[in-house]
Every structure is written in C-alpha cells, then in structure tokens.
Amino acid sequence: MPPLTAPLKRGPWRYLSDRDVLHAAVVTLLVFLLSLGLVWIGYLVHVCRMAARSPLAPAQPMTTLVFGRRLVRDAPEKDYQQRLWRVLALMRSRATERVLLLGGRSEGSLISEAEAGRAWLAQHELPAGVVVQLEQASVDSLENLRHARSLLQEDGPVTRVLPPVALVTSRYHLARCQLLARRLGFQSVPIAAEPALVLNRRYVIRLLAESGYLMWIDIGLRWATFIGHRRITARVR
C-alpha cells in the first residue's frame, strides 16, 4: 500500500514547498475570497463545458499526446485504459500516425506510465505505420507537455515550429492540459477519452478539483505577468 503522503508527491501538490507556487496560491486564495467564490464557479463552468463538449477525434490527422496516470500494480488503471482505448481508435481510423505516450514512474512502480501504456497497446492489434514514442521523465501534466515539446523538436532547432497535436486524456483533465499546452506554444485540440461525460460522485469530485487546479495555475500566471514576476512566468514557457 502506498504511503498516505504519496499523492502529495505528484501533480500540483509536489510544488507546495516552492515559494513561487505558494505565492501564486496565496494570490489565488485572495481572489477566491474577494469574489465570494464566483471566480472559482467560472472556472468550474469552463472545466465542465470542455469536459462535455470535447470531440472524440480531431478533424484532421494529428500527432497525438496521451497523458499517463498513476499505475496500479504496474498496469494502467481505468482512466488510463480509457485514454489508451481512445488513441487505439484514432490509430485504427488513421486519425494519427505519431503517438507520444507521456508519463514517468509512479511512486513504487517498477516501470513508467508510458512504458505501461505501450505494453497495454501491444496486447491489442495495432495498425502498421504508426510511430509510438515514450516520454518517461515527467511526473505531472506540465512536465508531460514540456518534455513532449522537446521530443517533437529534437530533429531540428529549438525554434522549429511544433506540429498541431491532439491531447488525449480524461474529460475532467482536458481544460488544464489545454491551458498548459497553449502556454507552451502548442496548437492543440482536446480529445476526450470517454465516449460521453457521465456524472457520478467520483467524477464530480474530479471536476471540482480540476477547476481549483486550473484557477490556481491561470490566476497565478496572470498575476505574475501583471507584476512582472519573470521567474513564475518562466515556469510555463
């Protein structure tokens, strides 16, 4: 059984000892309080709208980024499997010819999330001609995208124009990934893993949490830009 502190070592929580992130958190909390929570409601509406309306495939073939998720006994859990089923469908429909599986090692796992995803895909009939690459150095969505950008640029100079990408992840996660991708210079299209948005207690909790993460990131970056805090803005660049 993983330690109770394991969730704090991944995602936004792993930065809680960072003064710049705490700075952004304090500003976000003040905005939340001064608005009587209305700002957070606005982010929640945005997260829910993107979760409900995002398509299941891009309008044209694109490079596809598949976000990993914490493994269970070194294998993809339910949300991650849905993401893999979606990219498998895109491969079979020729909606993508290059796939990047994103995700490093989870706490206590022997393999990376990306490697577990490739092993899962290998158990299914894959179409010929699709290039599958692994990004195995990241532990959160921002690092996923930053390292994916480096992989897409490795055949040329850093200034090389990035190809349009499809972001495949769970519906609750799409808004945050889209915000970060745009900040990092991607032309991106959010692609939902699940066939439809189904609200249950677990999913509502995830939507509520994601709206908080999104508010924290967006308001923090807007504030840093307003006051000229280059160290904070440089984190998402």
C-alpha positions as CSV (number, residue, x, y, z in Angstrom):
1,M,0.0,0.0,0.0
2,P,1.4,3.4,-0.9
3,P,2.1,5.9,1.9
4,L,-0.6,8.4,2.7
5,T,1.7,11.2,1.6
6,A,2.1,9.7,-1.9
7,P,-0.5,12.0,-3.6
8,L,1.5,15.0,-2.3
9,K,4.5,13.9,-4.4
10,R,2.7,14.2,-7.7
11,G,0.7,16.9,-9.5
12,P,0.4,20.4,-8.2
13,W,0.9,19.3,-4.6
14,R,4.6,18.4,-5.2
15,Y,5.3,22.1,-5.5
16,L,4.0,23.1,-2.1
17,S,7.5,23.7,-0.7
18,D,8.2,26.1,-3.6
19,R,7.8,29.8,-2.6
20,D,6.8,30.9,-6.1
21,V,4.0,28.4,-6.2
22,L,2.9,29.3,-2.7
23,H,2.9,33.0,-3.8
24,A,0.5,32.1,-6.6
25,A,-1.6,30.1,-4.2
26,V,-2.0,33.0,-1.8
27,V,-3.0,35.4,-4.6
28,T,-5.5,32.8,-5.9
29,L,-7.0,32.3,-2.4
30,L,-7.4,36.1,-2.0
31,V,-9.1,36.4,-5.4
32,F,-11.4,33.5,-4.4
33,L,-12.3,35.1,-1.1
34,L,-12.8,38.6,-2.6
35,S,-15.1,37.2,-5.3
36,L,-17.1,35.2,-2.8
37,G,-16.2,32.1,-4.8
38,L,-17.6,33.4,-8.0
39,V,-14.3,33.2,-9.8
40,W,-14.0,29.5,-8.9
41,I,-17.5,28.9,-10.2
42,G,-16.4,30.4,-13.5
43,Y,-13.5,28.0,-13.8
44,L,-15.8,25.1,-12.9
45,V,-18.2,26.0,-15.7
46,H,-15.2,26.1,-18.1
47,V,-13.9,22.7,-17.0
48,C,-17.4,21.2,-17.2
49,R,-18.1,22.7,-20.6
50,M,-14.8,21.4,-22.1
51,A,-15.4,18.0,-20.4
52,A,-18.9,17.8,-22.0
53,R,-18.2,19.3,-25.5
54,S,-14.7,18.0,-26.5
55,P,-14.7,15.7,-29.5
56,L,-13.6,12.1,-29.8
57,A,-11.3,12.6,-32.8
58,P,-9.5,15.6,-34.4
59,A,-10.9,17.0,-37.7
60,Q,-7.7,16.0,-39.5
61,P,-4.8,13.6,-38.7
62,M,-2.5,14.9,-36.0
63,T,0.4,13.9,-33.7
64,T,-1.3,12.6,-30.6
65,L,-0.2,13.1,-27.0
66,V,-1.6,10.6,-24.5
67,F,-1.4,11.6,-20.8
68,G,-0.5,8.8,-18.4
69,R,-1.9,8.3,-15.0
70,R,-0.7,6.6,-11.8
71,L,-0.3,2.9,-12.3
72,V,-1.9,0.1,-10.2
73,R,0.4,-2.9,-9.8
74,D,2.5,-1.6,-12.7
75,A,-0.6,-1.6,-15.1
76,P,-2.9,1.2,-16.4
77,E,-5.9,1.8,-14.2
78,K,-9.4,2.5,-15.5
79,D,-8.9,6.2,-16.5
80,Y,-5.6,5.5,-18.2
81,Q,-7.1,2.5,-20.1
82,Q,-9.8,4.7,-21.4
83,R,-7.2,7.1,-22.8
84,L,-5.4,4.2,-24.4
85,W,-8.6,2.8,-25.9
86,R,-9.2,6.3,-27.4
87,V,-5.7,6.5,-29.0
88,L,-6.1,3.0,-30.3
89,A,-9.3,4.1,-32.0
90,L,-7.5,7.1,-33.5
91,M,-4.7,4.8,-34.8
92,R,-7.2,2.4,-36.4
93,S,-9.2,5.2,-38.1
94,R,-5.9,6.8,-39.4
95,A,-6.5,9.9,-37.4
96,T,-2.9,9.8,-36.2
97,E,0.4,8.4,-37.4
98,R,2.6,9.5,-34.5
99,V,1.7,8.9,-30.8
100,L,3.6,10.1,-27.8
101,L,2.8,8.2,-24.6
102,L,3.5,10.6,-21.6
103,G,4.4,9.7,-18.1
104,G,7.3,8.8,-15.8
105,R,7.4,6.3,-12.9
106,S,4.7,6.5,-10.3
107,E,5.7,6.1,-6.7
108,G,6.5,2.5,-6.0
109,S,6.2,1.4,-9.7
110,L,8.8,-0.6,-11.5
111,I,8.1,0.8,-14.9
112,S,7.0,4.2,-16.3
113,E,3.4,5.1,-17.0
114,A,4.4,5.5,-20.7
115,E,6.0,2.0,-20.8
116,A,2.9,0.5,-19.1
117,G,0.8,2.2,-21.8
118,R,3.0,0.8,-24.6
119,A,2.7,-2.7,-23.0
120,W,-1.1,-2.3,-22.9
121,L,-1.3,-1.3,-26.5
122,A,1.0,-4.2,-27.5
123,Q,-1.7,-6.6,-26.3
124,H,-4.1,-5.2,-28.9
125,E,-3.9,-5.3,-32.7
126,L,-2.1,-2.1,-33.7
127,P,-2.2,-0.8,-37.3
128,A,1.0,-0.7,-39.3
129,G,2.8,2.6,-39.9
130,V,2.0,4.3,-36.6
131,V,5.1,5.6,-34.7
132,V,4.8,5.2,-30.9
133,Q,7.3,7.2,-28.8
134,L,7.7,7.3,-25.0
135,E,8.2,10.3,-22.7
136,Q,9.3,8.8,-19.4
137,A,10.9,11.7,-17.5
138,S,7.8,13.6,-16.2
139,V,5.6,13.4,-13.1
140,D,2.9,15.9,-13.9
141,S,1.0,17.4,-16.8
142,L,3.3,20.4,-17.2
143,E,6.4,18.3,-17.4
144,N,4.5,15.9,-19.7
145,L,4.0,18.7,-22.2
146,R,7.4,20.3,-21.8
147,H,9.2,17.0,-22.4
148,A,6.9,16.2,-25.3
149,R,7.8,19.6,-26.9
150,S,11.4,18.7,-26.6
151,L,10.8,15.3,-28.3
152,L,8.9,16.9,-31.1
153,Q,11.8,19.4,-31.6
154,E,14.7,17.0,-31.3
155,D,15.1,16.6,-35.1
156,G,15.6,20.3,-35.6
157,P,16.4,23.6,-33.9
158,V,14.6,24.7,-30.7
159,T,12.8,27.3,-32.8
160,R,11.3,24.6,-35.0
161,V,7.5,25.1,-35.4
162,L,5.6,22.4,-33.5
163,P,3.1,20.3,-35.3
164,P,-0.6,20.6,-34.3
165,V,-1.3,18.0,-31.6
166,A,-4.3,16.2,-30.2
167,L,-4.4,15.9,-26.4
168,V,-5.9,12.7,-25.3
169,T,-6.9,12.5,-21.7
170,S,-9.9,12.1,-19.4
171,R,-12.6,14.6,-19.8
172,Y,-12.1,16.2,-16.3
173,H,-8.4,16.7,-17.2
174,L,-8.8,18.4,-20.6
175,A,-9.1,22.0,-19.6
176,R,-5.9,22.0,-17.6
177,C,-4.0,20.2,-20.3
178,Q,-5.3,22.6,-23.0
179,L,-4.3,25.7,-20.9
180,L,-0.8,24.4,-20.3
181,A,-0.3,23.3,-24.0
182,R,-1.3,26.7,-25.3
183,R,1.0,28.4,-22.8
184,L,3.9,26.2,-24.1
185,G,3.3,27.1,-27.7
186,F,1.3,24.1,-28.9
187,Q,-1.6,24.3,-31.4
188,S,-3.7,21.7,-29.6
189,V,-7.1,20.1,-29.9
190,P,-8.5,18.4,-26.7
191,I,-9.8,14.9,-27.4
192,A,-11.9,13.1,-24.8
193,A,-11.0,9.6,-23.7
194,E,-14.5,8.6,-22.5
195,P,-17.4,8.3,-25.1
196,A,-19.5,10.7,-23.1
197,L,-19.5,12.7,-19.8
198,V,-21.1,10.6,-17.1
199,L,-21.6,12.4,-13.8
200,N,-21.2,10.3,-10.6
201,R,-19.8,11.1,-7.2
202,R,-16.2,10.3,-8.2
203,Y,-16.4,12.3,-11.4
204,V,-17.9,15.4,-9.8
205,I,-15.1,15.4,-7.2
206,R,-12.5,15.3,-10.0
207,L,-14.2,18.2,-11.9
208,L,-14.3,20.2,-8.7
209,A,-10.6,19.5,-8.1
210,E,-9.6,20.3,-11.6
211,S,-11.4,23.7,-11.5
212,G,-9.3,24.5,-8.5
213,Y,-6.1,23.5,-10.2
214,L,-7.0,25.5,-13.2
215,M,-7.8,28.6,-11.2
216,W,-4.5,28.2,-9.3
217,I,-2.5,28.0,-12.5
218,D,-4.3,30.6,-14.5
219,I,-4.6,33.3,-11.8
220,G,-1.1,32.7,-10.7
221,L,0.3,33.2,-14.2
222,R,-1.9,36.3,-14.8
223,W,-0.8,37.8,-11.6
224,A,2.9,37.1,-12.3
225,T,2.5,38.7,-15.7
226,F,0.8,41.8,-14.2
227,I,3.6,42.4,-11.6
228,G,6.4,41.3,-14.0
229,H,7.5,38.2,-12.0
230,R,9.6,36.6,-14.6
231,R,10.6,33.6,-12.5
232,I,7.0,32.4,-12.2
233,T,6.0,33.1,-15.8
234,A,9.1,31.2,-17.0
235,R,7.8,28.0,-15.4
236,V,5.2,27.7,-18.1
237,R,7.1,28.8,-21.2
